[in-house]
Amino acid sequence: MAFAKIAFLFNKFQQGVGVLAKSPTFAKNPNQLQFEADINKLFMFTSYNRLGRDAEEADAEEIIEIASKATLSEQQKQVQENIHYQVENFCSSMDEILLTHIDKAKELHESGSESRMENKVPTADKPIVTETRPLKLVEVSRRLKDRIGYTLDIRPSLIPHKEAGQGCFIEGEADVGAVLAFYPGVIYSPAFYRYIPGYPNVDAQNSYLITRYDGTVINAQPWGRGGDSREVWGRGGDSREVWNSSFTTPEIIADVKTVDNLTDKVLKMQSEPLEGSAVIEMRNPLAFGHFTNHPGKDMDPNVMIYPYDFPLSETEMRAYIPNVAFGNTGDVKMRRSGSFLSRTENHSSLDVPVLKTLVLVATRALCNEELMLNYRLSNSERMPDWYTPVDEDEEDLRRLS
């Protein structure tokens, strides 16, 4: 099989990681070593996924050859393109499900932009909410599964410990390298850490925080269960809306009695202006990455995170990215460059502002099962009782055997 060749390269790469780990240079920066290992895996997973199920042995050999020669920077660029390619396809599917007239929506966006320029009104002050079909999240989820082969569901976790709570399950089938979930919520750059609710003890009442390698923090607590949250609070949940991150739900808080108090605190802490409230599609069936649990004993992770930089120039896709940034992120830019995989489309290089998000990527083929993510907790003094460290070398060997 073609994938067996990628598995062989994985095995060789893991051996190389073991050698590098003993190097004095990398010993001083283990996070960098882990980041490089993750990018290498993601490069092969997502590149293989992009080729599709009809990929031949020669295709796998091409990926292997490129991976063995490409620099870390080159691999990062390719992973970004591979992920963005999948996100584009997801957004197109969501448009087909939700937009009543796609051409009309485009015209509305363009005409709205022109009128703002004439009146010199900032875009963030008058966001346009595109008309969509009045569908509940459950119906959107069902239709998405019909189009891409899978969707997500939130139900009690199968992990055998009392703190597992709700888990995130894939319904349907997805191939290795597939983007399965977005990690929704409010994005905080290091400059705005002090505005994270509960600062400096930000994780005291919030287990829905996650940090990217670059230090960006995403707080998923305000998102709750997205479109389902609106129905719980009696606010509809069947249309697109402006989201300013001031919403949270009982389902995501352990002690329901503290909901009102905590919501007030969230509102107070987030009274500072955001980078403009955004029109967000709350009925995003894949915006449940924050419900993914750490695997229990004798279980293996089946997803890994990727720090996806969403280009804000993609205005037609913006509604499907379930995040808003706290503070001004206009100076955050990404350089897009041409792909170095022969089959992919080339883009001219340009600098574009980005939203620093996270997505979850499948590390093997999945079918109707619970998603599990290695949390990689490192503070031994505060390690929870339920946490079982994952030996990633053994995990890779089991996956490749």
Secondary structure as UniProt FT lines:
FT   HELIX           2..21
FT   HELIX           24..27
FT   HELIX           30..51
FT   TURN            53..54
FT   HELIX           57..69
FT   HELIX           72..98
FT   HELIX           102..119
FT   HELIX           123..125
FT   HELIX           137..148
FT   STRAND          150..156
FT   TURN            162..163
FT   STRAND          166..174
FT   TURN            176..177
FT   STRAND          179..182
FT   STRAND          185..188
FT   HELIX           190..195
FT   TURN            197..200
FT   TURN            202..203
FT   STRAND          209..211
FT   TURN            213..214
FT   STRAND          217..219
FT   TURN            221..226
FT   HELIX           227..232
FT   TURN            233..234
FT   STRAND          241..243
FT   HELIX           250..252
FT   HELIX           256..258
FT   HELIX           259..269
FT   STRAND          278..280
FT   TURN            282..283
FT   TURN            285..286
FT   HELIX           289..291
FT   TURN            297..298
FT   STRAND          303..306
FT   STRAND          309..311
FT   TURN            312..313
FT   TURN            315..317
FT   HELIX           318..320
FT   STRAND          323..326
FT   TURN            330..331
FT   STRAND          333..336
FT   TURN            342..343
FT   STRAND          350..356
FT   STRAND          359..362
FT   STRAND          366..370
FT   STRAND          372..373
FT   HELIX           380..382
FT   TURN            385..386
FT   HELIX           392..400
//
